[in-house]
């Protein structure tokens, strides 16, 4: 097993042990070093975390902010429903940042990307930077660049990177007011 595979497996184990569930319907603060703010006139929330990490959660998103190394700063999120738009500045989150869903793990070191969980599928889209995506029980994965996305369903099939059409990107980004 590769070092990255071992790292992702330990990430999942840690997340199960130290998850802090967040329901976007109720704003909270001090969650793994993040503060919550409702976006005026919408039901979206913005989480601003230490190291410059920003997470925009669409209405109804079910996710957990995770502090894997327990240093008081968020370094991962588990996402169960709906979408998040994340901006993790390069080199600021020690060890990188990951989003874990039932179907996929999306890990980065510095980028802006969206992760959407719906109908048994996880979709990952990169606005800028690079994101590595793989299934939780697999060592094989893909690396996405700007404008690229992947849809991950349960199973063992090959992940296919695609350049997303403008209409799909616009629809996704509109969910975050962008």
MIDREN-189503 format. One record per residue: residue number from 1; residue in one letter; y, z, x of N, C-alpha, C, CB in turn. Coordinates in steps of 0.1 Angstrom, whole numbers, always signed. Each point is the difference from the previous one (the first is absolute). Glycine has a CB too. Layout:
BEGIN
MILUM   k r n_north  n_up n_east ca_north ca_up ca_east c_north  c_up c_east cb_north cb_up cb_east
MILUM NUM a       Y     Z      X        Y     Z       X       Y     Z      X        Y     Z       X
...
# end
This chain:
BEGIN
MILUM   k r n_north  n_up n_east ca_north ca_up ca_east c_north  c_up c_east cb_north cb_up cb_east
MILUM   1 x     -12    +0     +9      +12    +0      -9     +12    +0     +9      -12   +12     -19
MILUM   2 x     +22   -20    +15      +12    -1      +8      +9   +13     -1       -1   -25      -3
MILUM   3 x     +10   +26    +12       +9   +12      +0      +8    +0    -13       +1    +0     +25
MILUM   4 x      +4   -12    -29       +8    -1     -12      -8    +3    -12      +14   -17     +10
MILUM   5 x     -27   +14    -10       -9    +3     -11      -2   +15     -1      -11   -22      +2
MILUM   6 x      +9   +28     +9       -2   +15      +1     +13    +7     -5      -17    -2     +19
MILUM   7 x     +29    -4    -15      +12    +6      -3      +2    -1    -16      +10    -6     +23
MILUM   8 x     -13    -5    -29       +2    -2     -14     -10    +9     -8       +8   -23      +4
MILUM   9 x     -20   +25     +1       -9    +8      -7      +4   +15     +1      -19   -16      +6
MILUM  10 x     +25   +20     +5       +5   +14      +1     +12    +2     -8      -10    +2     +23
MILUM  11 x     +18   -13    -24      +12    +0      -9      -4    +3    -14      +12   -16     +15
MILUM  12 x     -22    +9    -20       -5    +2     -14      -5   +14     -2       -6   -24      -1
MILUM  13 x      -2   +29    +11       -5   +14      -1     +11   +10     -1      -20    -7     +12
MILUM  14 x     +30    +5     -3      +12    +9      +0      +7    +0    -13       +2    -3     +24
MILUM  15 x      +0    -9    -30       +7    -2     -12      -7    +8    -11       +9   -23      +7
MILUM  16 x     -22   +22     -8       -7    +7     -10      +2   +15     +1      -17   -18      +0
MILUM  17 x     +19   +23    +13       +2   +14      +2     +14    +5     -2      -18    -1     +16
MILUM  18 x     +28    -8    -14      +14    +5      +0      +9    -9     -9       -3    +9     +23
MILUM  19 x      -2   -13    -34       +8    -8      -9      +9    +9     -9      -18   -18      -1
MILUM  20 x     +30   +13     -1      +10    +6      -8      +4   -10    -11       +9   +15     +19
MILUM  21 x     -14   -13    -31       +2   -10     -11     +14    +0     -5      -24    +3      -6
MILUM  22 x     +29   -14     +4      +14    -2      -6      -1    -8    -12      +10    +2     +23
MILUM  23 x      -4    +2    -34       +1    -8     -12     +15    -4     -1      -19   +12     -12
MILUM  24 x     +21   -25    +12      +14    -4      +1      +8    +4    -12       -7   -19     +13
MILUM  25 x      +1   +24    -24       +8    +5     -11      +7   +13     +3      -17   -12     -15
MILUM  26 x     +13   +19    +25       +7   +12      +3      +5    +1    +14      -14   +11     -17
MILUM  27 x     +27   -12    +19       +5    +0     +14      -3   +14     +7      +18   -16      -7
MILUM  28 x     -21   +15    +19       -3   +12      +8      +6    -2    +14      -22    +4     -13
MILUM  29 x     +23    +7    +20       +6    -1     +14      -9    +7    +10      +23    -2     -10
MILUM  30 x     -21    +0    +23       -7    +6     +10     -15    -3     +0      +16   +18      +0
MILUM  31 x     -19   -30     -4      -14    -5      +0      -2    -8    +14       -1    -1     -26
MILUM  32 x      -6    +8    +35       -3    -6     +13     +13    -5     +7      -23    -6      -8
MILUM  33 x     +34   +14     +6      +12    -4      +7      +8   -11     -8      -11    +6     +21
MILUM  34 x      +8    -8    -34       +7   -10      -8      +8    +6    -10      -19   -16      +4
MILUM  35 x     +30    +9     -8       +8    +5     -11      +0   -11    -10      +15   +14     +14
MILUM  36 x     -15   -11    -27       -1    -9     -11     +14    -2     -7      -25    +6      -3
MILUM  37 x     +27   -18     -1      +13    -3      -8      -4   -10    -10      +15    +6     +20
MILUM  38 x     -11    -4    -32       -1   -10     -11     +11   -10     +2      -10   +16     -16
MILUM  39 x      +6   -29    +14      +10   -11      +0      +7    -1    -13      -14   -13     +17
MILUM  40 x     +27   +15    -17       +8    +1     -12      -3   -12     -9      +18   +13     +12
MILUM  41 x     -20   -11    -25       -2   -11     -10     -13    -6     +1      +23    -4      +2
MILUM  42 x     -33   +10     +6      -13    -5      +0     -10   +12     +0       +7   -21     +13
MILUM  43 x     -20   +18    -13      -10   +10      +1      -7    +0    +14       -3    -1     -25
MILUM  44 x      +9    -6    +34       -5    -1     +14      +5   +12     +8       -1   -25      -1
MILUM  45 x      -7   +29    +11       +4   +11      +9      +0    -5    +14      -10   +17     -15
MILUM  46 x     +19   -12    +23       +1    -3     +14      -4   +13     +8      +18   -18      -3
MILUM  47 x     -27   +17    +12       -3   +11      +9      +5    -3    +13      -21    +6     -13
MILUM  48 x     +29    +3    +19       +5    -2     +13      -6   +11     +9      +22   -10      -8
MILUM  49 x     -29    +6    +18       -8    +9      +8      +5    +0    +14      -20    -5     -14
MILUM  50 x     +16   +15    +22       +3    +1     +14      -4   -12     +7       -2   +25      -1
MILUM  51 x      +7   -28    +12       -2   -11      +8      +5   -13     -6      -20   +11      +9
MILUM  52 x     +28   -10    -20       +6   -12      -6      -9    -8    -10      +13    -1     +21
MILUM  53 x     -24    +7    -24       -9    -7     -10      +6    +1    -13      -20    +6     +13
MILUM  54 x     +20   -18    -21       +5    +0     -13     -11    -6     -9      +24    -3      +8
MILUM  55 x     -27    +9    -19      -10    -4     -10      +7    -1    -14      -19   +11     +14
MILUM  56 x     +18   -23    -20       +5    -2     -13     -12    -1     -9      +21   -12      +7
MILUM  57 x     -22   +21    -17      -11    +0      -9      +4    -5    -14      -10   +20     +12
MILUM  58 x      +2   -30    -17       +3    -5     -13      -4   +10    -11       -3   -24      +8
MILUM  59 x      +9   +23    -20       -3    +9     -11     -15    +0     -2      +22    -5     -10
MILUM  60 x     -28   +17     +9      -14    +2      -3      -9    -1    +12       +5   -10     -22
MILUM  61 x      +0    +8    +34       -8    +0     +12      -7   +14     +2      +15   -18     +10
MILUM  62 x     -28   +18     -7       -7   +12      +3      -4    +0    +15       -9    +2     -24
MILUM  63 x     +15    +7    +32       -2    +0     +14      +1   +14     +6       +9   -24      +1
MILUM  64 x     -13   +25    +11       +0   +13      +7      +6    -2    +14      -20    +9     -13
MILUM  65 x     +30    -1    +16       +6    +0     +14      -9    +8     +8      +24    -4      -8
MILUM  66 x     -27    +0    +20      -10    +7      +9      +7    +2    +14      -20   -10     -13
MILUM  67 x     +17   +22    +18       +4    +4     +13     -13    +3     +8      +23   +10      -8
MILUM  68 x     -29   -21    +14      -13    +1      +6      +0   +10    +12       -4   -23      -6
MILUM  69 x     +14   +24    +14       +0    +9     +12      +7   +13     -3       -1   -20     +15
MILUM  70 x      +6   +22    -27       +6   +12      -5     +12    +4     +9      -22    +7      -9
MILUM  71 x     +30   -17    +12      +12    +3      +8     +13    +0     -9      -11   -11     +20
MILUM  72 x      +9   +11    -33      +11    +0      -9      +6   -13     -4       +5   +22      +9
MILUM  73 x     -11   -33     -4       +5   -14      -3     -11    -8     -6      +16    +2     +19
MILUM  74 x     -13   -10    -29       -9    -9      -6      -5   -11    +10      +11    +4     -23
MILUM  75 x     -24    -7    +23       -5   -11      +8     -10    -8     -7       +4   +14     +20
MILUM  76 x      -6   -11    -33       -9    -8      -9      +3    +2    -14      -18    +1     +18
MILUM  77 x     +13   -10    -27       +1    +1     -14     -13    -4     -6      +25    -4      +0
MILUM  78 x     -30   +11    -10      -11    -6      -8      +6    -5    -13      -18   +16     +11
MILUM  79 x     +14   -28    -15       +6    -6     -11     -12    -3    -10      +20   -10     +13
MILUM  80 x     -19   +14    -25      -10    -2     -10      +4   -10    -11       -8   +23      +4
MILUM  81 x     +21   -24     -7       +4    -9     -11     +14    -4     +2      -15   +12     -16
MILUM  82 x     +18   -25    +12      +13    -6      +1      +4    -3    +15       +7   +12     -21
MILUM  83 x      +6   -13    +23       +4    -5     +13     +10    +8     +8       -4   -22      -9
MILUM  84 x      +4   +21    +22      +10    +6      +9      +6   -10     +9      -13   +22      -1
MILUM  85 x     +25   -21     +4       +7    -8     +10      +3    +9    +11      +10   -17     -16
MILUM  86 x     -15   +14    +28       +2    +9     +12      +8    -6    +11      -22   +11      -6
MILUM  87 x     +30    -3    +13       +7    -5     +12      -2   +11    +10      +17   -13     -14
MILUM  88 x     -25   +10    +24       -3    +9     +11      +6    -6    +13      -22    +9     -12
MILUM  89 x     +33    -3    +17       +6    -5     +12     -10    +0    +12      +22    +7      -8
MILUM  90 x     -22   -18    +16       -9    -1     +12      +2   +12     +9       +1   -25      -2
MILUM  91 x     -13   +31     +6       +0   +10     +10      +4   +14     -5       +3   -18     +16
MILUM  92 x      +2   +19    -28       +5   +13      -5     -11    +9     -6      +22   -11      -4
MILUM  93 x     -32    +6     -2      -11    +8      -5     -11    +0    +10       +6    -6     -24
MILUM  94 x      -7   +17    +31      -10    +1     +11     -14    -2     -5      +14   +16     +11
MILUM  95 x     -21   -25     -5      -14    -4      -4      +0   -10    -11       -7   +22      +7
MILUM  96 x     +18   -27    -11       +1   -10     -11      +0    +6    -14      -12   -15     +15
MILUM  97 x     +12    +7    -25       +0    +4     -14     -10    -8     -7      +24    +7      +1
MILUM  98 x     -31    -1    -11      -10    -7      -8      +1    +3    -14      -15    +2     +19
MILUM  99 x     +11   -12    -27       -1    +2     -15     -15    -3     -3      +24    -7      -5
MILUM 100 x     -30   +17     -1      -15    -1      -4      -1    -1    -15       -6   +14     +21
MILUM 101 x      -1   -24    -25       -3    -2     -15     -15    +0     -1      +21   -14      -4
MILUM 102 x     -26   +13     -9      -15    +0      -1      -6   -12     +6       +3   +12     -21
MILUM 103 x      +4   -23    +23       -5   -13      +5      +4    -3    +14       +0    -8     -23
MILUM 104 x     +11   +14    +28       +5    -4     +13      +7   +11     +8       +2   -23     -10
MILUM 105 x      +0   +20    +23       +8    +8      +9     +10   -10     +6      -18   +18      +5
MILUM 106 x     +31   -15     -7      +10    -8      +7      +8    +9    +10       +2   -15     -21
MILUM 107 x      -3   +11    +33       +5    +8     +11     +11    -7     +8      -22   +13      +1
MILUM 108 x     +32    -7     +3      +11    -6      +7      +6    +9    +11       +5   -13     -20
MILUM 109 x      +3    +7    +28       +8    +8     +10     +15    -1     -2      -18    -3     +16
MILUM 110 x     +22    -7    -24      +14    -2      -3      +2   -13     -8       +7   +13     +20
MILUM 111 x      -4   -11    -33       +2   -12      -8      +5    +4    -14      -19   -11     +13
MILUM 112 x     +21    +1    -21       +3    +1     -14     -11    -7     -8      +25    +2      +4
MILUM 113 x     -32    +4    -13      -10    -6      -8      -3    +7    -13      -10    -7     +22
MILUM 114 x      +3    +0    -31       -3    +5     -13     -15    +1     -2      +22    -9      -9
MILUM 115 x     -26   +19     +2      -14    +2      -4      -1    +2    -15       -6   +10     +24
MILUM 116 x      -3   -17    -31       -1    +1     -14     -14    +1     -4      +20   -14      -3
MILUM 117 x     -23   +25     -5      -14    +2      -5      +0    -2    -15       -5   +16     +19
MILUM 118 x      -4   -26    -23       -1    -3     -15     -13    -7     -2      +25    -1      -2
MILUM 119 x     -31    +5     -9      -12    -7      -5     -11    -2    +11      +14   -12     -17
MILUM 120 x     -17   +23    +24      -11    +0     +10      +3    -8    +12      -15    +2     -19
MILUM 121 x     +28    -5    +22       +4    -8     +11     +12    +6     +7       -9   -21     -11
MILUM 122 x     +10   +20    +24      +11    +4      +8      +6   -13     +6       -9   +23      +5
MILUM 123 x     +22   -25     -7       +8   -11      +6     +10    +6    +10       -3   -14     -21
MILUM 124 x      +3    +8    +33       +9    +4     +10      +9   -12     +4      -17   +17      +9
MILUM 125 x     +30   -15     -8       +9   -11      +4     +10    +5    +10       -2   -10     -23
MILUM 126 x      +4    +2    +34       +9    +4     +11     +13    -7     -2      -20    +4     +15
MILUM 127 x     +31    +4    -15      +14    -5      +0      +4    -3    +15       +6   +12     -22
MILUM 128 x      -8    -3    +30       +3    -2     +15     -10    +9     +8      +25    -5      -5
MILUM 129 x     -27    +1    +17      -10    +7      +9     -14    -5     -2      +15   +20      -1
MILUM 130 x     -24   -11     +4      -14    -3      +0      -8   +11     -7       +2   -15     +21
MILUM 131 x     -12   +12    -29       -8   +10      -6     -15    -4     +1      +18    +6     -16
MILUM 132 x     -26    +4    +21      -15    -2      +1      -6    +5    -13       +0    +2     +25
MILUM 133 x      -9   -10    -31       -6    +4     -13     -15    -2     +2      +20    -7     -14
MILUM 134 x     -27   +17     +9      -15    +0      +0      -5    +8    -12       -1    -3     +25
MILUM 135 x     -11    +1    -28       -7    +9     -11      -3   +13     +7      -10   -20     -13
MILUM 136 x     +10   +31     +5       -3   +13      +6     -13    +1     +8      +13   +10     -19
MILUM 137 x     -23   -17    +14      -14    +1      +6      -3   -11     +9       -7   +12     -20
MILUM 138 x     +17   -19    +26       -2   -11      +8      +8    +1    +13       -4   -14     -20
MILUM 139 x      -1    +7    +30       +8    -1     +13      +7   -13     +0      -16   +15     +12
MILUM 140 x     +12   -25    -20       +7   -13      +0     +12    +1     -9      -22   -12      +3
MILUM 141 x     +32    +5     +2      +13    +0      -8      +8   -12     +4       +0   +24      -2
MILUM 142 x     +12   -25     -3      +10   -10      +3     +13    +6     +4      -12   -16     -17
MILUM 143 x     +20    +8    +23      +14    +4      +3     +10    -9     -7       -8    +9     +23
MILUM 144 x     +17    -4    -31       +9    -7      -7     +14    +0     +7      -12    +5     -21
MILUM 145 x     +18   -17    +20      +14    -1      +6     +10    -2    -12       -9   -10     +22
MILUM 146 x     +21    +8    -19      +11    -2     -11      -4   -11     -9      +17    +9     +16
MILUM 147 x     -16    -6    -29       -2   -11     -10     -15    -1     -4      +20   -12      +8
MILUM 148 x     -29   +20     -1      -14    -1      -3      -5   +11     -8       -3   -12     +21
MILUM 149 x      -8   +10    -29       -6   +10      -8     -15    -2     +0      +21    +2     -14
MILUM 150 x     -27    +9     +9      -15    -1      -2      -3    +8    -13       -4    -2     +25
MILUM 151 x      -6    -2    -32       -5    +7     -12     -14    +5     +4      +13   -14     -17
MILUM 152 x     -15   +27    +16      -12    +7      +4      -7    +6    -13       +9    +5     +23
MILUM 153 x     -21   -10    -25       -8    +5     -11     -12    +7     +6       +7   -18     -16
MILUM 154 x     -14   +26     +8      -12    +7      +5     -10   -10     +4       +4   +19     -15
MILUM 155 x     -12   -16    +25      -10    -9      +5      +0    -2    +15       +1   -11     -22
MILUM 156 x      -7    +1    +26       -1    -2     +15      +5   -14     +4      -19   +16      +0
MILUM 157 x     +24   -24     -9       +5   -13      +3     +11    -1    +10       -7    -6     -23
MILUM 158 x      +9    -5    +29      +10    -2     +10     +14    +1     -7      -15   -15     +14
MILUM 159 x     +24   +22     -7      +14    +1      -5      +7   -13     +4       +0   +25      +2
MILUM 160 x      +8   -31    -11       +6   -12      +2     +15    +2     +0      -19   -13     -10
MILUM 161 x     +26   +10    +21      +14    +1      +1      +7   -12     -6       -2   +14     +21
MILUM 162 x     +12   -12    -29       +7   -12      -7     +15    +2     +1      -20    -3     -15
MILUM 163 x     +27    -8    +17      +14    +1      -2      +3    +0    -15       +4   -13     +22
MILUM 164 x      +3   +24    -26       +2    +2     -14     +11   -10     -5       -8   +24      +2
MILUM 165 x      +6   -29    -14      +11    -9      -6     +12    +9     -3      -17   -16      -9
MILUM 166 x     +29    +9     +9      +13    +7      -2      -1    +7    -14      +12   -17     +14
MILUM 167 x     -18   +12    -24       +0    +6     -13      -7   +13     +0       +1   -22     -11
MILUM 168 x     -13   +23    +18       -7   +12      +1      +7   +11     +8      -21   -13      -1
MILUM 169 x     +28    +9    +12       +8    +9      +8     +11    +5     -8       -6   -12     +21
MILUM 170 x     +13    +4    -28      +12    +4      -8      -4   +10    -11      +11   -22      +4
MILUM 171 x     -23   +19    -11       -4    +9     -10      -4   +14     +5       -9   -20     -12
MILUM 172 x      +3   +20    +24       -4   +13      +6     +13    +7     +4      -22    -9      +8
MILUM 173 x     +31    +3     -1      +12    +6      +5      +9    +5    -11       -2   -14     +21
MILUM 174 x      +2    +7    -32       +8    +4     -12      -4   +13     -5       +3   -24      -6
MILUM 175 x     -16   +28     +7       -5   +13      -4      +7   +11     +7      -22   -11      -6
MILUM 176 x     +28    +8    +18       +6   +10      +8     +16    -2     +0      -21    +2     +14
MILUM 177 x     +26   -10    -23      +14    -3      +0      +5    -8    +12       +2   +21     -13
MILUM 178 x     -11   -29    +19       +4    -8     +12      -1   -14     -3       -8   +18     +15
# end
